[in-house]
């Protein structure tokens, strides 16, 4: 048969150009492979076609897609039908290149093979093809087998077409030289497109692995922080889905694409990456007096010294009376009262050492009174107050366990997070990661940190993460400095944040109305924490 006309060649060139543009923009490898095979069949009027891919160990060719129009067969690809054809080995049992199978020959040599009639040649082993013809009452005739070479001339697959058809008569014909050249051009572009998609996928996988690597480092340093870095993005995405599905109100038009979701997810994973620089004794500070260890035990020792001194004074006073024991009962009574007072004050300081939501002014004053009421002799023999100024300052921390200097250190993690993330050359589809991750400690009223942004200066995504960060922290039961709160108590506190204009009121409404809190609780909270929630009693929420 003669080569195609000029018009046909022009149409093929146009089709090849269109496909080239599509291949450069589509990064879904499964769809890419399907489009490639269908385009090759269409350009050559082939009745059937198969796309093979080399295995990871490069020892075989795997059937990825197989189509035959006459038989109505479509396996692999997006068809949903599993390919039940065995792989083709690229090596023989002795380890030499397999040149007997035509597809393996093309893969091993990088040379295209154009056969007019497979029943008239004996160069290749077509026993499998003959069995296929017998089983399906089909007649294979013309074969065009083209290797797919990437930019480094490595074979990544083979494109094989079967039975070219004459467009006018429908009769089976041979593949022309023009057919072969077009398919070779298509195979080359297809190989590069698939390779590029693989490289993009591998780079994204590598990047996500680096993200996980950072979180592994944080987890090794502070296990509860590592879990926080897992739960916050999960809760953020749950809230994002709820907002995405909202059909009324201010978020009726809010939509998130697959790429938008990926960007927000990565931001969530990295939202506390700066904590990798925060000292362990600050991140893990479980009590107010803890540094490398909990110094409450030093106070216990001082109190034991006070008790010992009281007992010694009582004994000395008894001895001063000689054999006259009439005063011993009074001495014992005073000693017992003094020891009880010492124990009471020690127990109070032990309780004060535990971080709470709010320490009262009276309790803070009592810490100061105890510090000055007692004196003890230090290792140098010098008399000193029971507590020094630093210890008083720590025990009088109003909320939590961190003093002002430590709070500044812990707050600095968000500045470090922003600097770390802004130093990276983010691609266009991830360029908002620093803003999303860096805004979860900002507040609607502009009193947050580190930049003091107001609500209208923050993205919806960063405002979502702010709610997720607070709620996860409230419900977490693995913090060394507090117990996990119940679901109802956590929602009551979160409602307080809404009333004080700390968090987005509209997102808070979605969080409650769509029961995001309940979905999260069922996935991540201890069942013992999940109590009954009366939404009508949540501050700032109108059912």
C-alpha positions as CSV (number, residue, x, y, z in Angstrom):
1,X,0.0,0.0,0.0
2,X,1.2,3.5,-0.8
3,X,2.1,6.0,1.9
4,X,-0.7,8.3,3.1
5,X,-1.6,11.5,1.3
6,X,-0.4,15.0,2.1
7,X,-3.7,15.8,3.7
8,X,-3.5,12.7,5.9
9,X,0.0,13.5,7.0
10,X,-1.1,17.1,7.8
11,X,-3.9,15.8,10.0
12,X,-1.5,13.4,11.8
13,X,0.9,16.2,12.4
14,X,-1.9,18.3,13.9
15,X,-3.0,15.4,16.0
16,X,0.6,14.8,17.2
17,X,1.0,18.5,18.1
18,X,-2.2,18.4,20.1
19,X,-1.2,15.3,21.9
20,X,2.2,16.8,22.6
21,X,0.6,19.7,24.3
22,X,-1.7,17.4,26.3
23,X,1.3,15.2,27.3
24,X,3.1,18.2,28.6
25,X,0.3,19.3,30.9
26,X,-1.2,16.0,32.1
27,X,0.8,14.4,34.9
28,X,-1.6,11.5,35.6
29,X,0.6,8.6,34.4
30,X,-2.4,6.2,34.0
31,X,-4.3,8.7,31.9
32,X,-1.1,9.5,29.9
33,X,-0.6,5.9,29.0
34,X,-4.2,5.5,27.9
35,X,-4.1,8.7,25.8
36,X,-0.8,7.5,24.2
37,X,-2.1,4.1,23.1
38,X,-5.4,5.4,21.9
39,X,-3.7,8.2,19.9
40,X,-1.3,5.7,18.3
41,X,-4.2,3.5,17.3
42,X,-6.1,6.4,15.9
43,X,-3.1,7.8,13.9
44,X,-2.4,4.4,12.2
45,X,-6.0,3.1,12.1
46,X,-4.8,0.0,14.1
47,X,-7.4,-2.5,15.3
48,X,-5.5,-3.3,18.4
49,X,-2.7,-2.1,20.6
50,X,-0.8,-2.8,23.7
51,X,1.4,-0.6,25.9
52,X,4.1,-2.4,27.9
53,X,6.1,-0.9,30.8
54,X,9.5,-2.1,32.0
55,X,9.4,-3.5,35.5
56,X,11.2,-1.7,38.3
57,X,14.1,-4.3,38.2
58,X,14.2,-3.9,34.4
59,X,13.9,-7.7,33.9
60,X,10.5,-7.9,32.2
61,X,7.8,-6.1,30.3
62,X,4.4,-5.7,31.9
63,X,1.1,-5.3,30.1
64,X,-0.3,-2.0,31.3
65,X,-3.0,-1.4,28.7
66,X,-4.4,-3.7,26.0
67,X,-7.1,-2.7,23.5
68,X,-8.7,-4.6,20.6
69,X,-11.6,-3.0,18.8
70,X,-12.8,-6.0,16.8
71,X,-13.0,-8.2,19.9
72,X,-14.3,-5.4,22.1
73,X,-11.4,-6.0,24.6
74,X,-10.1,-3.3,26.9
75,X,-7.9,-4.4,29.8
76,X,-5.8,-2.2,32.2
77,X,-5.6,1.5,32.2
78,X,-8.8,3.2,33.5
79,X,-11.0,0.4,32.2
80,X,-11.3,-1.3,35.6
81,X,-10.5,-4.7,34.0
82,X,-7.4,-6.4,35.2
83,X,-4.7,-7.3,32.6
84,X,-4.5,-11.1,32.7
85,X,-1.6,-11.4,30.3
86,X,1.7,-12.7,31.7
87,X,4.8,-10.5,31.6
88,X,7.4,-10.8,28.9
89,X,10.9,-11.6,30.3
90,X,13.7,-9.4,29.0
91,X,16.4,-12.0,29.9
92,X,16.6,-15.7,29.1
93,X,17.2,-18.4,31.6
94,X,21.0,-18.1,31.0
95,X,20.9,-14.3,31.6
96,X,21.3,-13.2,28.0
97,X,19.0,-10.7,26.3
98,X,15.7,-12.1,25.2
99,X,15.5,-11.4,21.4
100,X,12.9,-14.1,20.6
101,X,9.8,-12.1,21.6
102,X,9.3,-9.1,19.4
103,X,8.4,-6.7,22.3
104,X,11.5,-7.9,24.2
105,X,13.6,-7.4,21.1
106,X,12.5,-3.8,20.7
107,X,13.1,-3.1,24.4
108,X,16.6,-4.8,24.4
109,X,17.8,-3.2,21.1
110,X,15.9,0.1,21.0
111,X,15.0,-0.7,17.4
112,X,11.4,-0.6,16.0
113,X,10.1,-3.7,14.3
114,X,7.5,-3.4,11.5
115,X,6.1,-6.8,10.3
116,X,3.7,-7.0,7.4
117,X,2.4,-10.5,8.2
118,X,3.4,-12.3,11.3
119,X,2.4,-15.7,9.8
120,X,5.0,-15.3,7.1
121,X,8.1,-14.6,9.3
122,X,10.0,-17.0,11.6
123,X,12.4,-14.5,13.2
124,X,10.4,-14.1,16.4
125,X,8.4,-16.4,18.6
126,X,4.7,-15.8,18.0
127,X,3.4,-18.9,19.7
128,X,1.5,-16.7,22.3
129,X,0.0,-14.7,19.5
130,X,-1.2,-17.9,17.7
131,X,-2.8,-19.2,20.9
132,X,-4.6,-15.8,21.2
133,X,-5.9,-16.0,17.6
134,X,-7.2,-19.6,18.2
135,X,-8.8,-18.7,21.5
136,X,-10.6,-15.6,20.2
137,X,-11.0,-16.6,16.5
138,X,-8.9,-13.6,15.5
139,X,-6.3,-13.2,12.8
140,X,-3.2,-11.2,13.7
141,X,-1.4,-9.9,10.7
142,X,0.5,-6.7,10.7
143,X,2.6,-5.7,13.8
144,X,4.3,-2.4,14.6
145,X,6.5,-2.6,17.7
146,X,8.2,0.6,18.9
147,X,10.4,1.1,22.0
148,X,9.7,4.1,24.2
149,X,13.0,5.8,25.1
150,X,13.4,8.5,27.7
151,X,15.8,11.5,27.6
152,X,18.7,9.2,28.7
153,X,17.9,6.6,26.0
154,X,16.6,4.2,28.6
155,X,13.7,2.0,27.5
156,X,10.7,2.7,29.8
157,X,8.2,0.7,27.7
158,X,7.1,-0.6,24.4
159,X,4.2,0.4,22.2
160,X,2.8,-2.4,20.0
161,X,0.1,-1.9,17.4
162,X,-1.7,-4.7,15.6
163,X,-3.6,-4.9,12.2
164,X,-3.6,-1.5,10.5
165,X,-6.9,-1.0,8.7
166,X,-7.5,0.7,5.4
167,X,-9.8,3.6,6.3
168,X,-11.8,3.2,3.0
169,X,-12.3,-0.6,2.9
170,X,-11.6,-1.7,6.4
171,X,-9.2,-4.4,5.1
172,X,-6.1,-5.2,7.2
173,X,-3.0,-3.7,5.7
174,X,0.7,-3.3,6.7
175,X,1.9,-0.4,8.7
176,X,3.6,2.0,6.4
177,X,7.0,3.7,6.9
178,X,5.1,6.9,7.6
179,X,3.1,5.1,10.2
180,X,6.3,4.0,11.8
181,X,7.9,7.4,11.8
182,X,4.8,9.0,13.4
183,X,4.6,6.3,16.1
184,X,8.3,6.6,16.8
185,X,7.9,10.4,17.3
186,X,4.8,9.8,19.5
187,X,6.6,7.1,21.5
188,X,9.6,9.4,22.1
189,X,7.4,12.3,23.3
190,X,5.3,9.9,25.3
191,X,8.4,8.4,27.0
192,X,9.6,11.8,28.0
193,X,6.1,12.9,29.3
194,X,5.9,9.7,31.4
195,X,9.4,10.1,32.7
196,X,8.7,13.8,33.6
197,X,5.5,12.7,35.4
198,X,7.5,10.1,37.3
199,X,10.2,12.6,38.2
200,X,7.5,15.0,39.4
201,X,5.9,12.3,41.5
202,X,9.2,11.2,42.9
203,X,10.2,14.7,43.8
204,X,6.9,15.3,45.5
205,X,7.3,12.0,47.3
206,X,10.9,13.0,48.2
207,X,9.6,16.3,49.5
208,X,6.8,14.7,51.6
209,X,9.4,12.3,52.9
210,X,11.5,15.2,54.0
211,X,8.5,16.7,55.7
212,X,8.0,13.4,57.5
213,X,11.7,13.3,58.4
214,X,11.4,16.7,60.1
215,X,8.4,15.4,62.0
216,X,10.2,12.2,63.0
217,X,13.0,14.4,64.4
218,X,10.4,16.4,66.4
219,X,8.7,13.2,67.5
220,X,12.0,11.8,68.8
221,X,12.6,15.1,70.6
222,X,9.1,15.4,71.9
223,X,6.6,12.6,71.1
224,X,3.5,14.6,72.0
225,X,4.7,17.4,69.6
226,X,5.1,14.8,66.9
227,X,1.5,13.6,67.4
228,X,0.4,17.2,67.4
229,X,2.0,17.6,64.0
230,X,0.0,14.7,62.7
231,X,-3.4,15.5,64.3
232,X,-3.5,19.2,63.4
233,X,-3.3,18.7,59.6
234,X,-5.9,16.0,59.9
235,X,-8.3,18.2,61.8
236,X,-7.5,21.1,59.4
237,X,-8.5,19.0,56.4
238,X,-11.7,17.9,58.2
239,X,-12.7,21.5,58.7
240,X,-11.6,22.4,55.1
241,X,-13.9,19.6,53.8
242,X,-16.8,20.9,55.9
243,X,-16.3,24.5,54.6
244,X,-15.9,23.2,51.0
245,X,-19.2,21.4,51.3
246,X,-21.0,24.4,52.9
247,X,-23.7,25.7,50.5
248,X,-24.9,28.7,52.5
249,X,-23.5,31.7,54.2
250,X,-20.1,33.4,53.8
251,X,-18.5,30.1,52.6
252,X,-21.1,29.2,50.0
253,X,-18.6,29.9,47.2
254,X,-15.5,28.6,48.9
255,X,-14.0,25.7,46.9
256,X,-10.7,23.7,47.2
257,X,-9.2,21.8,44.3
258,X,-7.0,18.7,44.7
259,X,-4.0,21.0,44.6
260,X,-5.4,23.4,47.1
261,X,-5.9,20.4,49.5
262,X,-2.4,19.2,48.9
263,X,-1.0,22.6,49.8
264,X,-3.0,22.9,53.0
265,X,-2.1,19.4,54.0
266,X,1.6,20.1,53.6
267,X,1.2,23.4,55.5
268,X,-0.4,21.5,58.3
269,X,2.4,18.9,58.5
270,X,4.9,21.7,58.7
271,X,3.0,24.2,60.9
272,X,5.3,23.5,63.9
273,X,8.5,22.6,62.1
274,X,10.3,25.4,63.9
275,X,10.0,23.5,67.2
276,X,12.9,21.3,66.0
277,X,15.0,24.2,67.3
278,X,13.2,24.6,70.7
279,X,15.1,23.3,73.7
280,X,13.7,20.0,75.0
281,X,13.4,21.3,78.6
282,X,11.0,24.0,77.3
283,X,9.0,21.8,75.0
284,X,8.7,19.1,77.6
285,X,8.3,21.3,80.7
286,X,5.7,19.4,82.7
287,X,5.8,21.4,85.9
288,X,6.7,25.0,86.8
289,X,9.9,24.1,88.5
290,X,11.1,21.6,85.9
291,X,14.3,22.3,84.0
292,X,16.4,19.2,83.3
293,X,14.5,17.7,86.2
294,X,11.6,18.7,88.4
295,X,13.1,20.9,91.2
296,X,10.1,20.3,93.5
297,X,12.2,17.5,94.9
298,X,14.8,20.1,96.1
299,X,12.0,21.9,97.9
300,X,11.0,18.6,99.5
301,X,14.6,18.3,100.8
302,X,14.4,21.8,102.2
303,X,11.2,21.1,103.9
304,X,12.7,17.9,105.4
305,X,15.5,20.1,106.7
306,X,12.9,22.5,108.3
307,X,11.2,19.5,109.9
308,X,14.5,18.1,111.2
309,X,15.5,21.5,112.6
310,X,12.1,21.8,114.3
311,X,12.5,18.4,115.9
312,X,16.0,19.3,117.0
313,X,14.8,22.5,118.6
314,X,12.1,20.6,120.4
315,X,14.6,18.0,121.7
316,X,16.9,20.7,122.9
317,X,14.1,22.5,124.7
318,X,13.2,19.2,126.4
319,X,16.8,18.7,127.5
320,X,16.9,22.2,128.9
321,X,14.3,21.2,131.5
322,X,16.5,18.3,132.7
323,X,14.4,15.7,134.6
324,X,11.4,18.1,134.8
325,X,9.0,16.6,132.1
326,X,6.1,18.8,132.9
327,X,6.6,20.9,129.8
328,X,7.1,18.0,127.4
329,X,3.5,17.8,126.4
330,X,3.3,21.4,125.5
331,X,6.6,21.1,123.5
332,X,5.2,18.1,121.6
333,X,2.0,19.9,120.9
334,X,3.8,22.9,119.4
335,X,6.1,20.6,117.4
336,X,3.2,18.7,116.0
337,X,1.5,21.9,115.0
338,X,4.7,23.3,113.4
339,X,5.3,20.0,111.5
340,X,1.6,20.0,110.3
341,X,2.0,23.6,109.0
342,X,5.3,22.7,107.2
343,X,3.6,19.7,105.6
344,X,0.6,21.8,104.6
345,X,2.8,24.5,103.0
346,X,4.8,21.8,101.2
347,X,1.7,20.2,99.8
348,X,0.5,23.6,98.7
349,X,3.7,24.2,96.7
350,X,3.5,20.7,95.2
351,X,0.1,21.6,93.9
352,X,1.2,25.1,92.8
353,X,4.0,23.4,90.8
354,X,1.4,21.8,88.5
355,X,0.3,24.0,85.7
356,X,-3.4,25.1,85.7
357,X,-5.6,27.2,83.5
358,X,-5.5,30.0,86.0
359,X,-3.7,30.5,89.3
360,X,-5.5,32.8,91.7
361,X,-4.0,36.0,93.2
362,X,-4.4,34.6,96.7
363,X,-2.4,31.5,95.8
364,X,0.3,33.6,94.2
365,X,0.5,35.7,97.4
366,X,0.7,32.5,99.6
367,X,3.7,31.3,97.5
368,X,5.5,34.6,98.4
369,X,4.5,34.3,102.1
370,X,5.9,30.7,102.3
371,X,9.1,31.7,100.5
372,X,9.8,34.4,103.1
373,X,8.3,32.7,106.2
374,X,11.0,30.0,106.3
375,X,14.7,30.1,106.2
376,X,17.2,27.2,105.8
377,X,20.9,26.7,105.8
378,X,22.3,26.0,102.3
379,X,25.3,23.8,101.5
380,X,27.6,26.7,102.3
381,X,26.1,27.2,105.7
382,X,24.6,30.5,104.8
383,X,21.0,31.3,105.9
384,X,18.6,32.0,103.1
385,X,14.9,32.2,102.3
386,X,13.2,28.9,101.5
387,X,12.6,30.0,97.9
388,X,14.7,32.3,95.8
389,X,13.3,34.8,93.4
390,X,13.5,32.5,90.3
391,X,11.7,29.7,92.1
392,X,9.0,32.1,93.3
393,X,8.6,33.5,89.8
394,X,8.1,30.0,88.4
395,X,5.7,28.8,91.0
396,X,3.6,31.9,90.5
397,X,3.1,31.3,86.8
398,X,-0.5,32.2,86.4
399,X,-1.4,29.7,83.6
400,X,0.5,26.7,82.4
401,X,4.1,25.9,83.3
402,X,6.2,28.3,81.2
403,X,7.6,31.5,82.6
404,X,7.8,34.7,80.5
405,X,11.3,33.8,79.2
406,X,10.3,30.3,78.3
407,X,7.1,31.5,76.8
408,X,9.1,33.7,74.5
409,X,11.3,30.8,73.6
410,X,8.4,28.5,72.8
411,X,6.6,31.3,70.9
412,X,9.7,31.8,68.8
413,X,9.1,28.5,67.1
414,X,6.5,30.1,64.8
415,X,9.0,32.7,63.7
416,X,11.5,29.9,63.0
417,X,8.8,28.0,61.2
418,X,8.2,31.0,58.9
419,X,11.9,31.6,58.3
420,X,12.4,28.0,57.5
421,X,9.5,27.7,55.1
422,X,10.1,31.1,53.4
423,X,13.7,30.1,52.7
424,X,12.4,27.2,50.4
425,X,11.9,27.7,46.6
426,X,8.3,26.6,46.6
427,X,6.7,25.8,43.3
428,X,3.7,27.8,42.2
429,X,1.1,25.2,43.5
430,X,2.7,25.2,47.0
431,X,3.7,28.9,47.3
432,X,1.1,29.6,50.1
433,X,2.5,26.9,52.4
434,X,4.5,29.5,54.5
435,X,1.5,31.7,54.9
436,X,-0.9,28.9,55.9
437,X,1.5,27.3,58.3
438,X,2.8,30.6,59.7
439,X,-0.6,32.1,60.6
440,X,-2.0,29.6,63.1
441,X,-1.0,31.8,66.1
442,X,-2.5,35.0,64.7
443,X,-5.8,36.2,66.0
444,X,-8.8,37.9,64.4
445,X,-8.3,40.9,66.7
446,X,-4.7,41.4,65.6
447,X,-3.3,40.5,69.0
448,X,-1.7,37.2,68.0
449,X,1.9,36.5,67.0
450,X,4.4,36.7,65.4
451,X,3.1,39.4,63.0
452,X,0.0,40.7,64.7
453,X,-2.2,40.1,61.7
454,X,-5.9,40.8,61.8
455,X,-8.5,38.4,60.5
456,X,-8.9,40.2,57.1
457,X,-5.2,39.9,56.6
458,X,-5.2,36.1,57.0
459,X,-6.3,33.5,54.5
460,X,-9.2,31.3,55.3
461,X,-6.8,28.3,55.4
462,X,-4.6,29.8,58.1
463,X,-7.7,30.7,60.1
464,X,-8.8,27.0,59.8
465,X,-5.4,25.9,61.1
466,X,-5.7,28.3,64.1
467,X,-8.9,26.5,65.2
468,X,-7.4,23.1,64.6
469,X,-4.3,24.0,66.6
470,X,-6.3,25.2,69.6
471,X,-8.8,22.3,69.6
472,X,-6.1,19.7,69.3
473,X,-4.1,21.2,72.1
474,X,-7.2,21.3,74.4
475,X,-8.2,17.7,73.7
476,X,-4.7,16.1,73.7
477,X,-4.2,13.8,76.6
478,X,-0.5,13.2,76.0
479,X,0.8,16.6,77.1
480,X,3.3,16.4,80.0
481,X,2.0,19.6,81.6
482,X,-1.8,18.9,81.5
483,X,-4.5,16.3,81.2
484,X,-6.7,16.0,78.1
485,X,-10.0,17.9,78.5
486,X,-13.4,16.4,77.8
487,X,-15.1,17.1,74.5
488,X,-17.7,19.4,76.1
489,X,-15.1,21.3,78.2
490,X,-12.9,21.8,75.1
491,X,-15.8,23.2,73.1
492,X,-16.7,25.5,76.0
493,X,-13.1,26.9,76.0
494,X,-13.0,27.2,72.2
495,X,-16.3,29.1,72.4
496,X,-14.5,31.5,74.8
497,X,-11.9,32.1,72.1
498,X,-14.6,32.9,69.7
499,X,-16.3,35.4,72.0
500,X,-12.9,37.1,72.7
501,X,-12.5,37.5,68.9
502,X,-9.4,35.2,68.8
503,X,-10.8,32.8,66.1
504,X,-12.9,33.2,63.0
505,X,-16.6,33.2,64.1
506,X,-17.8,31.8,60.8
507,X,-15.4,28.9,60.8
508,X,-16.2,28.3,64.4
509,X,-19.9,28.0,63.4
510,X,-19.1,25.5,60.6
511,X,-16.8,23.6,63.1
512,X,-19.8,23.1,65.4
513,X,-22.7,23.0,62.9
514,X,-21.1,20.4,60.7
515,X,-20.0,18.5,63.8
516,X,-16.3,18.5,62.7
517,X,-15.5,18.3,66.4
518,X,-17.4,15.0,66.7
519,X,-15.7,13.4,63.7
520,X,-12.3,14.4,65.1
521,X,-13.2,13.1,68.5
522,X,-14.2,9.7,67.2
523,X,-11.0,9.4,65.2
524,X,-8.4,10.7,67.6
525,X,-9.8,11.2,71.2
526,X,-9.9,8.7,74.0
527,X,-13.5,7.5,74.3
528,X,-13.4,8.4,78.0
529,X,-13.1,12.1,77.0
530,X,-16.1,12.0,74.6
531,X,-19.0,13.1,76.8
532,X,-22.4,14.5,75.8
533,X,-22.3,17.9,74.1
534,X,-25.2,20.3,74.4
535,X,-24.5,22.6,71.5
536,X,-26.9,25.2,72.8
537,X,-24.6,25.7,75.8
538,X,-21.4,26.3,73.7
539,X,-20.4,30.0,74.1
540,X,-20.7,32.0,71.0
541,X,-22.7,29.4,69.0
542,X,-26.3,29.9,68.0
543,X,-27.9,26.5,66.9
